[in-house]
Amino acid sequence: MISLRNNAPRRYFVDEVGRRVLIGLTHEETFEFERLDGQAALHREGRQAPYDLNGLWVADGEERWLELYAKHEGAWKAWMAQSRAE
């Protein structure tokens, strides 16, 4: 069990075959998320990615990263709520 007194509880757990995965994601999704998270804000051609109307860069794979993050974040919040209730 993870101590909830710590300000930043871990977001990973070990799955049934011993692989480290993000809560709410499969091993494959965790690998994909980490790959996307580590990408620089560059286009496939190696140039700086363009900026949107708010001045934020638009990277390849950003939508998929957001989708995976939302799935993980929802599962993590549910896990935190359950842990607090126990």
N, C-alpha and C positions, 0 to 999 in steps of 0.2 A: 504494500500500500504506500502511496505517496503522501507525504506530509503536506497538508494544505496550508500550513503556516509559512511555507516557502512562497515567495512572491511570484515565482515562475515555475509552476509545476510542469513536469515534462509532458510533451505532446506525443511522444512515441511509446509504443509498447512492443513486446516481442510476441510474434504470432505463434501459431501452433507448431510450426516447423523451425522456430528459432530465428526468424528474420525480424529485423527492426523495421517497423512500419508506423506511419502516422495514424493516430486514432481516427477511425472512420474511413480510411483508405485501404485498398489492397496493397500488396507488395509492389505490383506493377504500377499502380497509381502513385505510390510513394516515390518510386524511381522516376516516373515521368515528372511529378511535381518538383522534385529536387533538381532534375535536369533543367526544367524550364526556369526555376528560381535562380539557377546559377548562370543563366545566359545574360550576356551583356545586351545593352540596348542598341543592338546593331541589326541591320537587315542581313539577309543571306549573302548579299554581295559584299558585306564588310563595311558598308557606309553607316554613318549615324542614322538611327531610326528617326522618322519624321515626328513632329509634335502635333498634338491635337489642338483644338480650339482653346483648351484650358492651359496650354503650355506643358502638358505631360507627354512624354514620348510614347509612341505606340510600337510595341515590339511584336515580332512574330511569336505566336503562341500565348499571347497575353490573355485572350479569352479562355483558353483551356486552363491556364494557371489559375484564373479567377474561379472557374468552375470547380476545380479540385480544391482550392482553398476554401470555398464556401462549404463544400461537402465535409471537409476536415473540421472546419470551425464549428459547424452545427453539431457534429458528433462530439467534439471536445467540450462544448458548452453543456451538452446533455450529460456527459461523463462527469463534469465538474459538479453539476447540480445533484446528481445521484451520489457523488462522493460526499458532498456537504450534508446530504440528508442522512447518510449512514453515520 
